[in-house]
Amino acid sequence: MSQEMEFKNIVAQYSKVAPEEMTNEMRFREDLGFSSLDFMSFLGELEDTFDIELEENEVMKIVTLGEALQLLENLQ
């Protein structure tokens, strides 16, 4: 499974949007319905799954799936 699909499968656990329907332009709150708690839980799961450490100041800038994917790629 590609990193992007694994990422989208994690996102799908917190959203009603299927991974194959997700686009990089989708916003976590507005388009996917994430609450603040969902987003924080999602970030923790990303850290565990991809063995990364996210910086709070970087995470607060993330609005879209594409931005989150780019950050993930930069950290690996």
N, CA, C, O and CB atoms as a CASP TS submission, in Angstrom:
PFRMAT TS
TARGET T0000
AUTHOR 0000-0000-0000
METHOD Language model
MODEL 1
PARENT N/A
ATOM      1  N   MET     1       0.849  -1.186   0.000  1.00  0.00           N
ATOM      2  CA  MET     1       0.000   0.000   0.000  1.00  0.00           C
ATOM      3  C   MET     1       0.889   1.242   0.000  1.00  0.00           C
ATOM      4  O   MET     1       1.868   1.315   0.743  1.00  0.00           O
ATOM      5  CB  MET     1      -0.963   0.002   1.229  1.00  0.00           C
ATOM      6  N   SER     2       0.545   2.206  -0.830  1.00  0.00           N
ATOM      7  CA  SER     2       1.339   3.429  -0.894  1.00  0.00           C
ATOM      8  C   SER     2       1.141   4.251   0.383  1.00  0.00           C
ATOM      9  O   SER     2       0.152   4.101   1.101  1.00  0.00           O
ATOM     10  CB  SER     2       0.955   4.263  -2.143  1.00  0.00           C
ATOM     11  N   GLN     3       2.104   5.111   0.634  1.00  0.00           N
ATOM     12  CA  GLN     3       2.022   5.982   1.805  1.00  0.00           C
ATOM     13  C   GLN     3       0.775   6.855   1.736  1.00  0.00           C
ATOM     14  O   GLN     3       0.108   7.080   2.746  1.00  0.00           O
ATOM     15  CB  GLN     3       3.280   6.859   1.915  1.00  0.00           C
ATOM     16  N   GLU     4       0.466   7.345   0.535  1.00  0.00           N
ATOM     17  CA  GLU     4      -0.708   8.207   0.385  1.00  0.00           C
ATOM     18  C   GLU     4      -1.997   7.452   0.704  1.00  0.00           C
ATOM     19  O   GLU     4      -2.879   7.997   1.368  1.00  0.00           O
ATOM     20  CB  GLU     4      -0.773   8.773  -1.036  1.00  0.00           C
ATOM     21  N   MET     5      -2.118   6.215   0.245  1.00  0.00           N
ATOM     22  CA  MET     5      -3.338   5.440   0.538  1.00  0.00           C
ATOM     23  C   MET     5      -3.417   5.089   2.022  1.00  0.00           C
ATOM     24  O   MET     5      -4.499   5.109   2.609  1.00  0.00           O
ATOM     25  CB  MET     5      -3.378   4.149  -0.313  1.00  0.00           C
ATOM     26  N   GLU     6      -2.285   4.771   2.623  1.00  0.00           N
ATOM     27  CA  GLU     6      -2.276   4.489   4.060  1.00  0.00           C
ATOM     28  C   GLU     6      -2.722   5.732   4.829  1.00  0.00           C
ATOM     29  O   GLU     6      -3.505   5.636   5.774  1.00  0.00           O
ATOM     30  CB  GLU     6      -0.863   4.034   4.529  1.00  0.00           C
ATOM     31  N   PHE     7      -2.225   6.889   4.421  1.00  0.00           N
ATOM     32  CA  PHE     7      -2.608   8.166   5.017  1.00  0.00           C
ATOM     33  C   PHE     7      -4.118   8.387   4.870  1.00  0.00           C
ATOM     34  O   PHE     7      -4.793   8.733   5.840  1.00  0.00           O
ATOM     35  CB  PHE     7      -1.823   9.329   4.359  1.00  0.00           C
ATOM     36  N   LYS     8      -4.644   8.187   3.659  1.00  0.00           N
ATOM     37  CA  LYS     8      -6.069   8.408   3.417  1.00  0.00           C
ATOM     38  C   LYS     8      -6.938   7.402   4.171  1.00  0.00           C
ATOM     39  O   LYS     8      -8.052   7.735   4.577  1.00  0.00           O
ATOM     40  CB  LYS     8      -6.364   8.328   1.923  1.00  0.00           C
ATOM     41  N   ASN     9      -6.452   6.195   4.362  1.00  0.00           N
ATOM     42  CA  ASN     9      -7.199   5.218   5.166  1.00  0.00           C
ATOM     43  C   ASN     9      -7.301   5.668   6.616  1.00  0.00           C
ATOM     44  O   ASN     9      -8.322   5.443   7.265  1.00  0.00           O
ATOM     45  CB  ASN     9      -6.532   3.836   5.092  1.00  0.00           C
ATOM     46  N   ILE    10      -6.263   6.293   7.123  1.00  0.00           N
ATOM     47  CA  ILE    10      -6.312   6.834   8.489  1.00  0.00           C
ATOM     48  C   ILE    10      -7.312   7.985   8.537  1.00  0.00           C
ATOM     49  O   ILE    10      -8.123   8.063   9.460  1.00  0.00           O
ATOM     50  CB  ILE    10      -4.897   7.314   8.956  1.00  0.00           C
ATOM     51  N   VAL    11      -7.261   8.875   7.552  1.00  0.00           N
ATOM     52  CA  VAL    11      -8.203  10.001   7.495  1.00  0.00           C
ATOM     53  C   VAL    11      -9.642   9.475   7.480  1.00  0.00           C
ATOM     54  O   VAL    11     -10.515  10.027   8.148  1.00  0.00           O
ATOM     55  CB  VAL    11      -7.933  10.886   6.238  1.00  0.00           C
ATOM     56  N   ALA    12      -9.882   8.413   6.720  1.00  0.00           N
ATOM     57  CA  ALA    12     -11.230   7.858   6.565  1.00  0.00           C
ATOM     58  C   ALA    12     -11.814   7.365   7.889  1.00  0.00           C
ATOM     59  O   ALA    12     -13.034   7.317   8.045  1.00  0.00           O
ATOM     60  CB  ALA    12     -11.207   6.716   5.563  1.00  0.00           C
ATOM     61  N   GLN    13     -10.963   7.003   8.835  1.00  0.00           N
ATOM     62  CA  GLN    13     -11.445   6.548  10.134  1.00  0.00           C
ATOM     63  C   GLN    13     -12.141   7.673  10.904  1.00  0.00           C
ATOM     64  O   GLN    13     -12.947   7.415  11.798  1.00  0.00           O
ATOM     65  CB  GLN    13     -10.288   5.992  10.956  1.00  0.00           C
ATOM     66  N   TYR    14     -11.824   8.915  10.552  1.00  0.00           N
ATOM     67  CA  TYR    14     -12.390  10.078  11.250  1.00  0.00           C
ATOM     68  C   TYR    14     -13.396  10.828  10.390  1.00  0.00           C
ATOM     69  O   TYR    14     -13.910  11.865  10.808  1.00  0.00           O
ATOM     70  CB  TYR    14     -11.279  11.026  11.676  1.00  0.00           C
ATOM     71  N   SER    15     -13.684  10.324   9.203  1.00  0.00           N
ATOM     72  CA  SER    15     -14.523  11.039   8.249  1.00  0.00           C
ATOM     73  C   SER    15     -15.508  10.067   7.600  1.00  0.00           C
ATOM     74  O   SER    15     -15.343   8.850   7.678  1.00  0.00           O
ATOM     75  CB  SER    15     -13.657  11.740   7.173  1.00  0.00           C
ATOM     76  N   LYS    16     -16.526  10.624   6.963  1.00  0.00           N
ATOM     77  CA  LYS    16     -17.481   9.794   6.230  1.00  0.00           C
ATOM     78  C   LYS    16     -17.142   9.739   4.747  1.00  0.00           C
ATOM     79  O   LYS    16     -17.935   9.240   3.948  1.00  0.00           O
ATOM     80  CB  LYS    16     -18.899  10.323   6.421  1.00  0.00           C
ATOM     81  N   VAL    17     -15.969  10.247   4.371  1.00  0.00           N
ATOM     82  CA  VAL    17     -15.524  10.253   2.983  1.00  0.00           C
ATOM     83  C   VAL    17     -14.620   9.045   2.751  1.00  0.00           C
ATOM     84  O   VAL    17     -13.685   8.809   3.516  1.00  0.00           O
ATOM     85  CB  VAL    17     -14.781  11.580   2.638  1.00  0.00           C
ATOM     86  N   ALA    18     -14.897   8.286   1.706  1.00  0.00           N
ATOM     87  CA  ALA    18     -14.084   7.113   1.378  1.00  0.00           C
ATOM     88  C   ALA    18     -12.713   7.560   0.866  1.00  0.00           C
ATOM     89  O   ALA    18     -12.611   8.593   0.203  1.00  0.00           O
ATOM     90  CB  ALA    18     -14.798   6.223   0.319  1.00  0.00           C
ATOM     91  N   PRO    19     -11.656   6.793   1.166  1.00  0.00           N
ATOM     92  CA  PRO    19     -10.305   7.178   0.739  1.00  0.00           C
ATOM     93  C   PRO    19     -10.189   7.462  -0.753  1.00  0.00           C
ATOM     94  O   PRO    19      -9.495   8.396  -1.156  1.00  0.00           O
ATOM     95  CB  PRO    19      -9.336   6.095   1.106  1.00  0.00           C
ATOM     96  N   GLU    20     -10.867   6.660  -1.577  1.00  0.00           N
ATOM     97  CA  GLU    20     -10.748   6.849  -3.023  1.00  0.00           C
ATOM     98  C   GLU    20     -11.465   8.105  -3.513  1.00  0.00           C
ATOM     99  O   GLU    20     -11.268   8.517  -4.657  1.00  0.00           O
ATOM    100  CB  GLU    20     -11.298   5.640  -3.745  1.00  0.00           C
ATOM    101  N   GLU    21     -12.289   8.718  -2.670  1.00  0.00           N
ATOM    102  CA  GLU    21     -12.999   9.951  -3.034  1.00  0.00           C
ATOM    103  C   GLU    21     -12.275  11.204  -2.548  1.00  0.00           C
ATOM    104  O   GLU    21     -12.679  12.320  -2.874  1.00  0.00           O
ATOM    105  CB  GLU    21     -14.409   9.927  -2.466  1.00  0.00           C
ATOM    106  N   MET    22     -11.221  11.028  -1.779  1.00  0.00           N
ATOM    107  CA  MET    22     -10.500  12.168  -1.203  1.00  0.00           C
ATOM    108  C   MET    22      -9.588  12.815  -2.236  1.00  0.00           C
ATOM    109  O   MET    22      -8.970  12.142  -3.061  1.00  0.00           O
ATOM    110  CB  MET    22      -9.681  11.727   0.017  1.00  0.00           C
ATOM    111  N   THR    23      -9.524  14.148  -2.164  1.00  0.00           N
ATOM    112  CA  THR    23      -8.593  14.901  -3.009  1.00  0.00           C
ATOM    113  C   THR    23      -7.670  15.716  -2.113  1.00  0.00           C
ATOM    114  O   THR    23      -7.993  15.976  -0.954  1.00  0.00           O
ATOM    115  CB  THR    23      -9.357  15.829  -4.011  1.00  0.00           C
ATOM    116  N   ASN    24      -6.535  16.112  -2.645  1.00  0.00           N
ATOM    117  CA  ASN    24      -5.567  16.883  -1.861  1.00  0.00           C
ATOM    118  C   ASN    24      -6.090  18.260  -1.465  1.00  0.00           C
ATOM    119  O   ASN    24      -5.567  18.881  -0.540  1.00  0.00           O
ATOM    120  CB  ASN    24      -4.282  17.039  -2.641  1.00  0.00           C
ATOM    121  N   GLU    25      -7.115  18.736  -2.158  1.00  0.00           N
ATOM    122  CA  GLU    25      -7.666  20.057  -1.854  1.00  0.00           C
ATOM    123  C   GLU    25      -8.685  20.022  -0.709  1.00  0.00           C
ATOM    124  O   GLU    25      -9.075  21.074  -0.201  1.00  0.00           O
ATOM    125  CB  GLU    25      -8.316  20.639  -3.097  1.00  0.00           C
ATOM    126  N   MET    26      -9.113  18.841  -0.306  1.00  0.00           N
ATOM    127  CA  MET    26     -10.118  18.736   0.764  1.00  0.00           C
ATOM    128  C   MET    26      -9.550  19.265   2.076  1.00  0.00           C
ATOM    129  O   MET    26      -8.399  19.013   2.434  1.00  0.00           O
ATOM    130  CB  MET    26     -10.584  17.268   0.938  1.00  0.00           C
ATOM    131  N   ARG    27     -10.412  20.018   2.787  1.00  0.00           N
ATOM    132  CA  ARG    27     -10.029  20.594   4.076  1.00  0.00           C
ATOM    133  C   ARG    27     -10.537  19.683   5.197  1.00  0.00           C
ATOM    134  O   ARG    27     -11.637  19.134   5.124  1.00  0.00           O
ATOM    135  CB  ARG    27     -10.599  22.045   4.236  1.00  0.00           C
ATOM    136  N   PHE    28      -9.717  19.537   6.221  1.00  0.00           N
ATOM    137  CA  PHE    28     -10.057  18.625   7.315  1.00  0.00           C
ATOM    138  C   PHE    28     -11.370  19.004   7.983  1.00  0.00           C
ATOM    139  O   PHE    28     -12.237  18.147   8.153  1.00  0.00           O
ATOM    140  CB  PHE    28      -8.944  18.607   8.349  1.00  0.00           C
ATOM    141  N   ARG    29     -11.539  20.245   8.360  1.00  0.00           N
ATOM    142  CA  ARG    29     -12.738  20.651   9.100  1.00  0.00           C
ATOM    143  C   ARG    29     -13.952  20.818   8.189  1.00  0.00           C
ATOM    144  O   ARG    29     -15.002  20.222   8.428  1.00  0.00           O
ATOM    145  CB  ARG    29     -12.476  21.951   9.843  1.00  0.00           C
ATOM    146  N   GLU    30     -13.805  21.620   7.160  1.00  0.00           N
ATOM    147  CA  GLU    30     -14.950  21.975   6.326  1.00  0.00           C
ATOM    148  C   GLU    30     -15.433  20.829   5.441  1.00  0.00           C
ATOM    149  O   GLU    30     -16.637  20.593   5.340  1.00  0.00           O
ATOM    150  CB  GLU    30     -14.599  23.153   5.465  1.00  0.00           C
ATOM    151  N   ASP    31     -14.515  20.118   4.805  1.00  0.00           N
ATOM    152  CA  ASP    31     -14.894  19.083   3.839  1.00  0.00           C
ATOM    153  C   ASP    31     -14.996  17.683   4.444  1.00  0.00           C
ATOM    154  O   ASP    31     -15.803  16.865   4.001  1.00  0.00           O
ATOM    155  CB  ASP    31     -13.902  19.062   2.714  1.00  0.00           C
ATOM    156  N   LEU    32     -14.185  17.420   5.443  1.00  0.00           N
ATOM    157  CA  LEU    32     -14.153  16.072   6.026  1.00  0.00           C
ATOM    158  C   LEU    32     -14.849  15.988   7.379  1.00  0.00           C
ATOM    159  O   LEU    32     -15.052  14.891   7.900  1.00  0.00           O
ATOM    160  CB  LEU    32     -12.724  15.614   6.173  1.00  0.00           C
ATOM    161  N   GLY    33     -15.219  17.133   7.958  1.00  0.00           N
ATOM    162  CA  GLY    33     -15.977  17.145   9.201  1.00  0.00           C
ATOM    163  C   GLY    33     -15.182  16.841  10.456  1.00  0.00           C
ATOM    164  O   GLY    33     -15.755  16.424  11.463  1.00  0.00           O
ATOM    165  N   PHE    34     -13.868  17.041  10.416  1.00  0.00           N
ATOM    166  CA  PHE    34     -13.034  16.792  11.598  1.00  0.00           C
ATOM    167  C   PHE    34     -13.349  17.802  12.691  1.00  0.00           C
ATOM    168  O   PHE    34     -13.504  18.992  12.417  1.00  0.00           O
ATOM    169  CB  PHE    34     -11.535  16.853  11.234  1.00  0.00           C
ATOM    170  N   SER    35     -13.445  17.332  13.926  1.00  0.00           N
ATOM    171  CA  SER    35     -13.489  18.223  15.079  1.00  0.00           C
ATOM    172  C   SER    35     -12.037  18.437  15.533  1.00  0.00           C
ATOM    173  O   SER    35     -11.123  17.795  15.016  1.00  0.00           O
ATOM    174  CB  SER    35     -14.390  17.626  16.249  1.00  0.00           C
ATOM    175  N   SER    36     -11.834  19.322  16.479  1.00  0.00           N
ATOM    176  CA  SER    36     -10.485  19.533  17.008  1.00  0.00           C
ATOM    177  C   SER    36      -9.945  18.246  17.624  1.00  0.00           C
ATOM    178  O   SER    36      -8.772  17.915  17.454  1.00  0.00           O
ATOM    179  CB  SER    36     -10.483  20.666  18.052  1.00  0.00           C
ATOM    180  N   LEU    37     -10.797  17.529  18.335  1.00  0.00           N
ATOM    181  CA  LEU    37     -10.382  16.264  18.952  1.00  0.00           C
ATOM    182  C   LEU    37     -10.046  15.218  17.895  1.00  0.00           C
ATOM    183  O   LEU    37      -9.063  14.489  18.025  1.00  0.00           O
ATOM    184  CB  LEU    37     -11.483  15.734  19.879  1.00  0.00           C
ATOM    185  N   ASP    38     -10.869  15.150  16.846  1.00  0.00           N
ATOM    186  CA  ASP    38     -10.573  14.225  15.739  1.00  0.00           C
ATOM    187  C   ASP    38      -9.197  14.518  15.162  1.00  0.00           C
ATOM    188  O   ASP    38      -8.404  13.605  14.931  1.00  0.00           O
ATOM    189  CB  ASP    38     -11.648  14.329  14.629  1.00  0.00           C
ATOM    190  N   PHE    39      -8.919  15.797  14.930  1.00  0.00           N
ATOM    191  CA  PHE    39      -7.659  16.181  14.301  1.00  0.00           C
ATOM    192  C   PHE    39      -6.473  15.799  15.179  1.00  0.00           C
ATOM    193  O   PHE    39      -5.469  15.297  14.672  1.00  0.00           O
ATOM    194  CB  PHE    39      -7.641  17.684  14.015  1.00  0.00           C
ATOM    195  N   MET    40      -6.570  16.026  16.467  1.00  0.00           N
ATOM    196  CA  MET    40      -5.469  15.682  17.379  1.00  0.00           C
ATOM    197  C   MET    40      -5.281  14.167  17.454  1.00  0.00           C
ATOM    198  O   MET    40      -4.148  13.685  17.469  1.00  0.00           O
ATOM    199  CB  MET    40      -5.736  16.253  18.791  1.00  0.00           C
ATOM    200  N   SER    41      -6.373  13.419  17.499  1.00  0.00           N
ATOM    201  CA  SER    41      -6.283  11.953  17.506  1.00  0.00           C
ATOM    202  C   SER    41      -5.665  11.454  16.208  1.00  0.00           C
ATOM    203  O   SER    41      -4.827  10.553  16.217  1.00  0.00           O
ATOM    204  CB  SER    41      -7.676  11.320  17.709  1.00  0.00           C
ATOM    205  N   PHE    42      -6.081  12.041  15.099  1.00  0.00           N
ATOM    206  CA  PHE    42      -5.540  11.705  13.789  1.00  0.00           C
ATOM    207  C   PHE    42      -4.033  11.942  13.748  1.00  0.00           C
ATOM    208  O   PHE    42      -3.286  11.103  13.245  1.00  0.00           O
ATOM    209  CB  PHE    42      -6.236  12.523  12.698  1.00  0.00           C
ATOM    210  N   LEU    43      -3.580  13.083  14.276  1.00  0.00           N
ATOM    211  CA  LEU    43      -2.149  13.388  14.273  1.00  0.00           C
ATOM    212  C   LEU    43      -1.363  12.379  15.098  1.00  0.00           C
ATOM    213  O   LEU    43      -0.270  11.972  14.703  1.00  0.00           O
ATOM    214  CB  LEU    43      -1.905  14.797  14.808  1.00  0.00           C
ATOM    215  N   GLY    44      -1.908  11.972  16.234  1.00  0.00           N
ATOM    216  CA  GLY    44      -1.258  10.952  17.050  1.00  0.00           C
ATOM    217  C   GLY    44      -1.135   9.638  16.306  1.00  0.00           C
ATOM    218  O   GLY    44      -0.112   8.959  16.396  1.00  0.00           O
ATOM    219  N   GLU    45      -2.169   9.284  15.578  1.00  0.00           N
ATOM    220  CA  GLU    45      -2.138   8.054  14.801  1.00  0.00           C
ATOM    221  C   GLU    45      -1.112   8.140  13.670  1.00  0.00           C
ATOM    222  O   GLU    45      -0.431   7.160  13.367  1.00  0.00           O
ATOM    223  CB  GLU    45      -3.525   7.753  14.233  1.00  0.00           C
ATOM    224  N   LEU    46      -1.005   9.308  13.052  1.00  0.00           N
ATOM    225  CA  LEU    46       0.024   9.509  12.015  1.00  0.00           C
ATOM    226  C   LEU    46       1.418   9.303  12.591  1.00  0.00           C
ATOM    227  O   LEU    46       2.256   8.628  11.993  1.00  0.00           O
ATOM    228  CB  LEU    46      -0.088  10.922  11.401  1.00  0.00           C
ATOM    229  N   GLU    47       1.655   9.888  13.755  1.00  0.00           N
ATOM    230  CA  GLU    47       2.973   9.747  14.394  1.00  0.00           C
ATOM    231  C   GLU    47       3.294   8.279  14.649  1.00  0.00           C
ATOM    232  O   GLU    47       4.408   7.830  14.383  1.00  0.00           O
ATOM    233  CB  GLU    47       3.022  10.537  15.719  1.00  0.00           C
ATOM    234  N   ASP    48       2.332   7.540  15.158  1.00  0.00           N
ATOM    235  CA  ASP    48       2.550   6.124  15.458  1.00  0.00           C
ATOM    236  C   ASP    48       2.740   5.295  14.192  1.00  0.00           C
ATOM    237  O   ASP    48       3.646   4.464  14.124  1.00  0.00           O
ATOM    238  CB  ASP    48       1.381   5.575  16.262  1.00  0.00           C
ATOM    239  N   THR    49       1.896   5.516  13.198  1.00  0.00           N
ATOM    240  CA  THR    49       1.924   4.716  11.977  1.00  0.00           C
ATOM    241  C   THR    49       3.191   4.943  11.167  1.00  0.00           C
ATOM    242  O   THR    49       3.797   3.993  10.672  1.00  0.00           O
ATOM    243  CB  THR    49       0.715   5.028  11.126  1.00  0.00           C
ATOM    244  N   PHE    50       3.594   6.208  11.033  1.00  0.00           N
ATOM    245  CA  PHE    50       4.721   6.546  10.164  1.00  0.00           C
ATOM    246  C   PHE    50       6.017   6.800  10.933  1.00  0.00           C
ATOM    247  O   PHE    50       7.029   7.171  10.339  1.00  0.00           O
ATOM    248  CB  PHE    50       4.380   7.762   9.342  1.00  0.00           C
ATOM    249  N   ASP    51       5.987   6.601  12.264  1.00  0.00           N
ATOM    250  CA  ASP    51       7.165   6.765  13.117  1.00  0.00           C
ATOM    251  C   ASP    51       7.823   8.132  12.901  1.00  0.00           C
ATOM    252  O   ASP    51       9.011   8.237  12.594  1.00  0.00           O
ATOM    253  CB  ASP    51       8.178   5.645  12.842  1.00  0.00           C
ATOM    254  N   ILE    52       7.006   9.168  13.074  1.00  0.00           N
ATOM    255  CA  ILE    52       7.473  10.545  12.926  1.00  0.00           C
ATOM    256  C   ILE    52       7.107  11.327  14.179  1.00  0.00           C
ATOM    257  O   ILE    52       6.310  10.869  14.998  1.00  0.00           O
ATOM    258  CB  ILE    52       6.864  11.215  11.658  1.00  0.00           C
ATOM    259  N   GLU    53       7.696  12.512  14.320  1.00  0.00           N
ATOM    260  CA  GLU    53       7.325  13.414  15.406  1.00  0.00           C
ATOM    261  C   GLU    53       6.908  14.738  14.788  1.00  0.00           C
ATOM    262  O   GLU    53       7.695  15.394  14.106  1.00  0.00           O
ATOM    263  CB  GLU    53       8.503  13.609  16.425  1.00  0.00           C
ATOM    264  N   LEU    54       5.673  15.119  15.031  1.00  0.00           N
ATOM    265  CA  LEU    54       5.125  16.347  14.454  1.00  0.00           C
ATOM    266  C   LEU    54       5.357  17.524  15.393  1.00  0.00           C
ATOM    267  O   LEU    54       5.170  17.413  16.605  1.00  0.00           O
ATOM    268  CB  LEU    54       3.620  16.186  14.159  1.00  0.00           C
ATOM    269  N   GLU    55       5.764  18.645  14.821  1.00  0.00           N
ATOM    270  CA  GLU    55       5.967  19.876  15.589  1.00  0.00           C
ATOM    271  C   GLU    55       4.648  20.648  15.630  1.00  0.00           C
ATOM    272  O   GLU    55       3.996  20.823  14.600  1.00  0.00           O
ATOM    273  CB  GLU    55       7.111  20.753  14.964  1.00  0.00           C
ATOM    274  N   GLU    56       4.261  21.101  16.802  1.00  0.00           N
ATOM    275  CA  GLU    56       2.966  21.771  16.956  1.00  0.00           C
ATOM    276  C   GLU    56       2.835  22.995  16.053  1.00  0.00           C
ATOM    277  O   GLU    56       1.768  23.227  15.485  1.00  0.00           O
ATOM    278  CB  GLU    56       2.765  22.184  18.404  1.00  0.00           C
ATOM    279  N   ASN    57       3.913  23.787  15.912  1.00  0.00           N
ATOM    280  CA  ASN    57       3.818  24.993  15.083  1.00  0.00           C
ATOM    281  C   ASN    57       3.606  24.643  13.606  1.00  0.00           C
ATOM    282  O   ASN    57       2.980  25.421  12.886  1.00  0.00           O
ATOM    283  CB  ASN    57       5.084  25.846  15.243  1.00  0.00           C
ATOM    284  N   GLU    58       4.108  23.503  13.139  1.00  0.00           N
ATOM    285  CA  GLU    58       3.885  23.066  11.757  1.00  0.00           C
ATOM    286  C   GLU    58       2.464  22.527  11.582  1.00  0.00           C
ATOM    287  O   GLU    58       1.809  22.796  10.576  1.00  0.00           O
ATOM    288  CB  GLU    58       4.915  21.988  11.357  1.00  0.00           C
ATOM    289  N   VAL    59       2.000  21.769  12.567  1.00  0.00           N
ATOM    290  CA  VAL    59       0.686  21.130  12.506  1.00  0.00           C
ATOM    291  C   VAL    59      -0.430  22.163  12.466  1.00  0.00           C
ATOM    292  O   VAL    59      -1.438  21.950  11.792  1.00  0.00           O
ATOM    293  CB  VAL    59       0.491  20.200  13.699  1.00  0.00           C
ATOM    294  N   MET    60      -0.276  23.259  13.162  1.00  0.00           N
ATOM    295  CA  MET    60      -1.334  24.268  13.226  1.00  0.00           C
ATOM    296  C   MET    60      -1.551  24.971  11.887  1.00  0.00           C
ATOM    297  O   MET    60      -2.575  25.627  11.699  1.00  0.00           O
ATOM    298  CB  MET    60      -1.005  25.295  14.292  1.00  0.00           C
ATOM    299  N   LYS    61      -0.608  24.845  10.958  1.00  0.00           N
ATOM    300  CA  LYS    61      -0.728  25.468   9.633  1.00  0.00           C
ATOM    301  C   LYS    61      -1.489  24.576   8.653  1.00  0.00           C
ATOM    302  O   LYS    61      -1.887  25.036   7.583  1.00  0.00           O
ATOM    303  CB  LYS    61       0.659  25.786   9.071  1.00  0.00           C
ATOM    304  N   ILE    62      -1.693  23.317   9.004  1.00  0.00           N
ATOM    305  CA  ILE    62      -2.304  22.352   8.082  1.00  0.00           C
ATOM    306  C   ILE    62      -3.807  22.588   7.974  1.00  0.00           C
ATOM    307  O   ILE    62      -4.520  22.630   8.977  1.00  0.00           O
ATOM    308  CB  ILE    62      -2.026  20.908   8.547  1.00  0.00           C
ATOM    309  N   VAL    63      -4.270  22.739   6.740  1.00  0.00           N
ATOM    310  CA  VAL    63      -5.696  22.915   6.479  1.00  0.00           C
ATOM    311  C   VAL    63      -6.207  21.804   5.559  1.00  0.00           C
ATOM    312  O   VAL    63      -7.307  21.289   5.759  1.00  0.00           O
ATOM    313  CB  VAL    63      -5.968  24.302   5.853  1.00  0.00           C
ATOM    314  N   THR    64      -5.412  21.435   4.554  1.00  0.00           N
ATOM    315  CA  THR    64      -5.861  20.470   3.544  1.00  0.00           C
ATOM    316  C   THR    64      -5.112  19.140   3.634  1.00  0.00           C
ATOM    317  O   THR    64      -4.064  19.041   4.272  1.00  0.00           O
ATOM    318  CB  THR    64      -5.686  21.059   2.151  1.00  0.00           C
ATOM    319  N   LEU    65      -5.671  18.130   2.987  1.00  0.00           N
ATOM    320  CA  LEU    65      -5.005  16.829   2.920  1.00  0.00           C
ATOM    321  C   LEU    65      -3.647  16.953   2.245  1.00  0.00           C
ATOM    322  O   LEU    65      -2.673  16.343   2.688  1.00  0.00           O
ATOM    323  CB  LEU    65      -5.876  15.816   2.170  1.00  0.00           C
ATOM    324  N   GLY    66      -3.579  17.737   1.177  1.00  0.00           N
ATOM    325  CA  GLY    66      -2.322  17.921   0.458  1.00  0.00           C
ATOM    326  C   GLY    66      -1.234  18.500   1.339  1.00  0.00           C
ATOM    327  O   GLY    66      -0.081  18.078   1.256  1.00  0.00           O
ATOM    328  N   GLU    67      -1.582  19.461   2.181  1.00  0.00           N
ATOM    329  CA  GLU    67      -0.604  20.058   3.094  1.00  0.00           C
ATOM    330  C   GLU    67      -0.107  19.026   4.098  1.00  0.00           C
ATOM    331  O   GLU    67       1.082  18.981   4.411  1.00  0.00           O
ATOM    332  CB  GLU    67      -1.215  21.261   3.832  1.00  0.00           C
ATOM    333  N   ALA    68      -1.012  18.206   4.597  1.00  0.00           N
ATOM    334  CA  ALA    68      -0.623  17.159   5.557  1.00  0.00           C
ATOM    335  C   ALA    68       0.267  16.116   4.890  1.00  0.00           C
ATOM    336  O   ALA    68       1.254  15.673   5.478  1.00  0.00           O
ATOM    337  CB  ALA    68      -1.873  16.480   6.158  1.00  0.00           C
ATOM    338  N   LEU    69      -0.073  15.726   3.681  1.00  0.00           N
ATOM    339  CA  LEU    69       0.753  14.761   2.942  1.00  0.00           C
ATOM    340  C   LEU    69       2.143  15.311   2.670  1.00  0.00           C
ATOM    341  O   LEU    69       3.130  14.583   2.778  1.00  0.00           O
ATOM    342  CB  LEU    69       0.080  14.384   1.622  1.00  0.00           C
ATOM    343  N   GLN    70       2.231  16.582   2.322  1.00  0.00           N
ATOM    344  CA  GLN    70       3.531  17.211   2.058  1.00  0.00           C
ATOM    345  C   GLN    70       4.383  17.224   3.313  1.00  0.00           C
ATOM    346  O   GLN    70       5.575  16.922   3.257  1.00  0.00           O
ATOM    347  CB  GLN    70       3.347  18.643   1.533  1.00  0.00           C
ATOM    348  N   LEU    71       3.787  17.570   4.445  1.00  0.00           N
ATOM    349  CA  LEU    71       4.514  17.566   5.711  1.00  0.00           C
ATOM    350  C   LEU    71       4.997  16.158   6.036  1.00  0.00           C
ATOM    351  O   LEU    71       6.135  15.973   6.466  1.00  0.00           O
ATOM    352  CB  LEU    71       3.628  18.107   6.849  1.00  0.00           C
ATOM    353  N   LEU    72       4.144  15.177   5.833  1.00  0.00           N
ATOM    354  CA  LEU    72       4.517  13.786   6.089  1.00  0.00           C
ATOM    355  C   LEU    72       5.718  13.393   5.232  1.00  0.00           C
ATOM    356  O   LEU    72       6.669  12.794   5.734  1.00  0.00           O
ATOM    357  CB  LEU    72       3.325  12.842   5.810  1.00  0.00           C
ATOM    358  N   GLU    73       5.680  13.722   3.955  1.00  0.00           N
ATOM    359  CA  GLU    73       6.791  13.396   3.057  1.00  0.00           C
ATOM    360  C   GLU    73       8.067  14.095   3.488  1.00  0.00           C
ATOM    361  O   GLU    73       9.145  13.505   3.425  1.00  0.00           O
ATOM    362  CB  GLU    73       6.448  13.781   1.619  1.00  0.00           C
ATOM    363  N   ASN    74       7.964  15.344   3.926  1.00  0.00           N
ATOM    364  CA  ASN    74       9.141  16.095   4.359  1.00  0.00           C
ATOM    365  C   ASN    74       9.771  15.512   5.618  1.00  0.00           C
ATOM    366  O   ASN    74      10.978  15.643   5.821  1.00  0.00           O
ATOM    367  CB  ASN    74       8.771  17.542   4.599  1.00  0.00           C
ATOM    368  N   LEU    75       8.978  14.878   6.458  1.00  0.00           N
ATOM    369  CA  LEU    75       9.481  14.330   7.707  1.00  0.00           C
ATOM    370  C   LEU    75      10.086  12.941   7.564  1.00  0.00           C
ATOM    371  O   LEU    75      10.731  12.450   8.490  1.00  0.00           O
ATOM    372  CB  LEU    75       8.384  14.287   8.709  1.00  0.00           C
ATOM    373  N   GLN    76       9.889  12.309   6.429  1.00  0.00           N
ATOM    374  CA  GLN    76      10.399  10.956   6.268  1.00  0.00           C
ATOM    375  C   GLN    76      11.676  10.920   5.478  1.00  0.00           C
ATOM    376  O   GLN    76      12.234   9.846   5.255  1.00  0.00           O
ATOM    377  CB  GLN    76       9.379  10.091   5.607  1.00  0.00           C
TER
END
